Amino acid sequence: MLEAITRLGYSRAPKGTKDRRTRNGVVGLVVPQVGNTYFGRIADAIVKVAERQGLSVLICSTLSHARKQLDYVDLLVAQEVSGIIYSGQFSSNRSLANVIASGRPVVVIDEALAKAPPVDSVLVDDYAGAYQATTYLTNLGHRDIALVTGPGGLHSVQERTRGFQDAMRKAGNEPERQLVLRGGFNEEFGVSVMSHLLAAETQPTAVFAASDTIALGILTAARSIGVRVPENLSVVGFDDIPDAAVVTPSLTTVRTPVDRMAGAAVELLTNRIDDPSRAVTNSVIGVALVVRDSASAPRRLATA
């Protein structure tokens, strides 16, 4: 980050000499991991949109560390950035809450922030995406569907869980009887899931994975032990990262429109910079199911 600051020729103004709301051409972006395909795409999209607005972006990757998510917010404030776009994988951030309360322009993207003052936000319709994915599986004939998702304290996880449960009930199934596994949004967790699926008293015939990275881990584990997808196990993901279309079998998933999210986030931030007194805007971006090759009817129905 220091190299980026030097390259931009940016230096911190003496305290009290500059209105912090004045657009100075530099905004901060905090993401959990730029190495994660999903968040890397968000970062790239925001940079492209911001540059078209004449803005430079300082990117901070927290590596999903709780301490770093606080420290990087403090660092961006110390550098007097005009505003901050924040994407986190924790349900709260006290440093960011203080920044919002101070009046500095902030936009929260992808994951809602709890225990914070009202703030502009851009979220995806997590509930609708999970409902569509689960309904697709139940329409194929699946009744035993595992839900594999991230930490339960996250708003996105709660909404995707709610969408899964409602779709199961609509299909006449009891969501409380389904296998639910929670872990990190990464492939390693997805790989570890397979042993739990095989050990379940009632083995699921399908999995709704609440992120593509988890789903890709499940596909890797299935391939390594000879579980055929979708013949033995159907898998549906969430996000539609680029690998979802090229993996074998290609992954049926819920598409998150990253470019629209980035455009909305930059627009909200520049609007907030230009008019600090404007009403808070909470934007929810629609999603769509993308049907590919990783899901089919359960084996017992397909061979009937």
C-alpha positions in Angstrom: 0.0 0.0 0.0 2.8 2.4 0.8 4.3 1.8 -2.6 0.9 2.7 -4.2 0.6 5.9 -2.1 4.1 6.9 -3.2 3.4 6.1 -6.9 0.3 8.2 -6.8 2.2 11.1 -5.3 -0.2 11.3 -2.4 0.6 12.7 1.0 -1.5 13.2 4.1 -2.6 16.8 4.6 -1.9 18.4 7.9 -4.8 17.8 10.3 -7.4 20.4 10.1 -6.3 22.0 6.8 -8.6 20.1 4.5 -12.3 19.3 4.6 -12.4 15.5 4.8 -15.4 15.4 2.5 -13.6 17.1 -0.4 -13.1 14.8 -3.3 -9.3 14.4 -3.6 -9.2 11.7 -6.2 -8.3 8.8 -3.9 -10.7 6.3 -2.3 -10.1 3.2 -0.3 -11.3 -0.3 -0.9 -11.2 -3.1 1.8 -11.8 -6.7 0.7 -11.3 -10.0 2.5 -8.9 -11.5 -0.1 -7.9 -10.3 -3.5 -6.7 -13.9 -4.1 -10.2 -15.2 -3.8 -11.7 -15.1 -7.3 -14.9 -13.6 -6.2 -13.5 -10.7 -4.2 -10.7 -10.2 -6.8 -13.4 -9.7 -9.4 -15.1 -7.2 -7.2 -11.9 -5.3 -6.7 -11.0 -5.2 -10.4 -14.5 -4.1 -11.3 -14.5 -1.2 -8.7 -11.1 0.0 -9.9 -12.3 0.1 -13.5 -15.5 2.0 -12.6 -13.6 4.4 -10.3 -11.0 5.2 -12.9 -13.7 6.2 -15.3 -14.8 8.7 -12.6 -11.3 10.0 -12.3 -10.7 8.2 -9.0 -7.7 6.2 -7.9 -8.2 3.2 -5.5 -6.1 2.1 -2.7 -6.9 -1.6 -2.2 -6.5 -3.3 1.2 -6.7 -7.1 1.5 -7.4 -8.2 5.1 -6.8 -11.9 4.3 -10.0 -12.4 6.4 -8.1 -11.5 9.6 -10.3 -9.8 12.2 -7.5 -7.5 13.4 -6.5 -6.4 9.9 -10.0 -5.4 9.0 -9.8 -2.8 11.8 -6.2 -1.8 11.1 -6.8 -1.1 7.4 -9.8 1.1 8.0 -7.8 3.1 10.5 -4.9 3.4 7.9 -7.3 4.6 5.2 -8.7 7.2 7.5 -5.1 8.3 8.4 -4.4 8.8 4.7 -7.4 11.1 4.4 -9.0 9.2 1.5 -12.2 10.8 0.2 -14.3 7.7 1.0 -14.2 3.9 1.7 -15.8 1.0 0.0 -15.8 -1.9 2.4 -16.4 -5.6 1.8 -15.9 -7.8 4.9 -16.4 -11.4 6.1 -17.2 -10.4 9.6 -20.6 -9.3 11.0 -19.2 -6.2 12.6 -16.3 -3.7 12.4 -16.1 -1.2 15.2 -13.5 0.9 13.4 -15.7 1.3 10.4 -18.7 1.9 12.6 -16.8 4.9 14.1 -15.9 6.1 10.6 -19.5 6.0 9.5 -20.6 7.8 12.6 -18.0 10.5 12.0 -19.7 11.4 8.6 -16.9 10.2 6.3 -18.4 8.7 3.1 -18.6 4.9 3.3 -20.3 2.3 1.1 -20.6 -1.3 2.4 -20.7 -3.9 -0.4 -21.7 -7.6 -0.6 -22.0 -8.2 3.1 -24.3 -6.2 5.5 -22.6 -4.7 8.5 -24.2 -5.2 11.9 -23.9 -2.9 14.9 -23.2 0.2 12.8 -25.0 3.4 12.0 -27.1 3.6 8.8 -24.8 3.4 5.8 -25.1 3.2 2.1 -24.9 -0.4 0.9 -24.9 -2.6 -2.2 -26.0 -6.2 -1.5 -27.0 -9.1 -3.7 -30.4 -10.7 -3.3 -29.1 -13.7 -1.2 -32.5 -14.9 -0.3 -33.8 -15.1 -3.9 -30.6 -16.7 -5.1 -30.8 -19.5 -2.5 -34.5 -20.0 -3.1 -33.9 -20.3 -6.9 -31.1 -22.8 -6.5 -32.9 -25.0 -4.0 -36.1 -24.9 -6.0 -34.2 -26.0 -9.0 -32.9 -29.1 -7.1 -36.4 -29.9 -5.7 -37.9 -29.7 -9.1 -35.4 -32.2 -10.3 -36.7 -34.5 -7.6 -34.2 -34.1 -4.8 -35.6 -34.4 -1.3 -32.3 -34.9 0.7 -30.3 -31.7 0.0 -27.3 -30.6 2.1 -26.8 -26.9 2.8 -23.1 -26.1 2.9 -22.4 -22.5 3.8 -20.2 -20.0 5.6 -20.3 -18.6 9.2 -23.8 -18.4 10.6 -23.3 -14.9 11.9 -23.1 -13.3 8.5 -26.2 -11.6 7.0 -25.6 -13.2 3.6 -25.4 -16.7 5.2 -28.6 -16.1 7.2 -30.5 -14.9 4.0 -29.2 -17.9 1.9 -30.2 -20.2 4.7 -33.7 -18.7 4.9 -34.1 -19.0 1.1 -33.0 -22.7 1.3 -35.4 -23.4 4.1 -38.4 -21.7 2.5 -37.8 -23.5 -0.8 -37.6 -26.8 1.0 -40.9 -26.2 2.8 -42.6 -25.1 -0.4 -41.6 -28.4 -1.9 -43.1 -30.3 1.0 -39.7 -31.1 2.7 -38.6 -30.5 6.3 -35.5 -28.2 6.2 -34.8 -29.1 9.8 -34.0 -32.7 8.8 -31.5 -31.7 6.2 -27.7 -31.8 6.7 -26.3 -28.3 7.3 -22.5 -27.7 7.3 -20.9 -24.4 8.1 -17.3 -23.3 7.5 -15.1 -20.9 5.6 -15.8 -19.6 2.1 -12.9 -21.6 0.6 -12.1 -24.7 -1.4 -10.5 -26.4 1.6 -13.8 -26.4 3.5 -15.5 -27.8 0.4 -13.0 -30.6 0.2 -13.6 -31.5 3.8 -17.4 -31.6 3.3 -17.4 -34.8 1.3 -16.5 -37.0 4.3 -19.5 -35.6 6.2 -21.8 -36.2 3.3 -20.8 -39.8 3.0 -21.1 -40.3 6.8 -24.6 -38.9 7.1 -27.3 -41.2 8.3 -29.3 -40.2 5.2 -26.9 -39.4 2.5 -27.9 -36.3 0.5 -28.4 -36.7 -3.2 -27.7 -33.0 -3.8 -25.8 -30.1 -2.2 -26.5 -26.4 -2.3 -23.2 -24.7 -1.7 -23.5 -21.1 -0.8 -20.4 -20.1 -2.7 -18.7 -21.4 -5.8 -15.4 -21.8 -4.1 -17.0 -24.2 -1.6 -18.7 -26.0 -4.5 -15.4 -26.4 -6.4 -13.9 -28.0 -3.4 -16.7 -30.5 -3.2 -16.2 -31.3 -6.9 -12.5 -31.9 -6.3 -13.2 -34.2 -3.4 -15.9 -36.1 -5.3 -13.6 -36.6 -8.3 -10.8 -37.9 -6.0 -12.9 -40.6 -4.4 -14.9 -41.7 -7.4 -18.2 -39.9 -6.6 -19.7 -39.0 -9.9 -21.3 -35.5 -10.3 -24.2 -35.3 -11.1 -24.9 -39.0 -11.4 -24.2 -39.7 -7.7 -24.4 -36.2 -6.3 -25.8 -33.0 -7.7 -24.0 -29.7 -6.8 -25.2 -26.1 -7.2 -23.1 -23.1 -6.2 -23.5 -19.4 -5.7 -21.6 -16.4 -7.4 -20.7 -17.7 -10.9 -17.0 -17.1 -10.7 -15.1 -17.8 -14.1 -14.0 -21.3 -13.0 -17.6 -22.4 -12.6 -18.0 -22.4 -16.4 -14.8 -24.3 -17.2 -14.6 -27.0 -14.5 -15.8 -30.5 -15.3 -18.7 -30.9 -14.9 -19.5 -27.2 -15.4 -21.2 -25.8 -12.3 -24.8 -24.9 -12.1 -24.8 -21.7 -9.9 -26.4 -18.4 -9.0 -24.9 -15.5 -11.0 -23.9 -12.5 -8.9 -23.6 -9.4 -11.2 -20.3 -8.1 -10.0 -20.1 -5.3 -12.6 -23.5 -3.9 -11.5 -22.4 -4.1 -7.9 -19.2 -2.2 -8.6 -21.0 0.5 -10.6 -23.6 0.9 -7.9 -21.0 1.1 -5.1 -18.9 3.8 -6.9 -22.0 5.8 -7.7 -23.2 5.7 -4.1 -19.8 6.7 -2.8 -19.4 9.7 -5.2 -22.9 10.8 -4.4 -22.1 10.7 -0.7 -18.9 12.6 -1.2 -20.7 15.3 -3.2 -23.7 15.4 -0.9 -23.0 14.2 2.7 -26.5 15.0 3.8 -28.3 12.8 1.3 -30.6 10.0 2.5 -29.0 6.6 3.1 -29.5 4.2 0.1 -29.6 0.4 0.4 -29.4 -1.2 -3.0 -30.2 -4.9 -3.6 -28.9 -6.3 -6.8 -30.9 -9.2 -8.4 -29.3 -12.6 -9.2 -30.1 -15.3 -11.7 -29.7 -19.1 -11.8 -27.3 -20.4 -14.5 -28.0 -24.0 -15.4 -25.0 -26.1 -16.5 -24.0 -29.7 -16.0 -23.5 -30.4 -12.3 -27.1 -31.2 -11.3 -29.6 -33.8 -12.5 -32.4 -35.9 -11.2 -31.5 -38.3 -8.3 -30.1 -41.6 -9.6 -33.1 -43.5 -8.3 -35.4 -41.3 -10.3 -33.2 -41.0 -13.4 -33.0 -44.8 -13.8 -36.7 -45.6 -12.9 
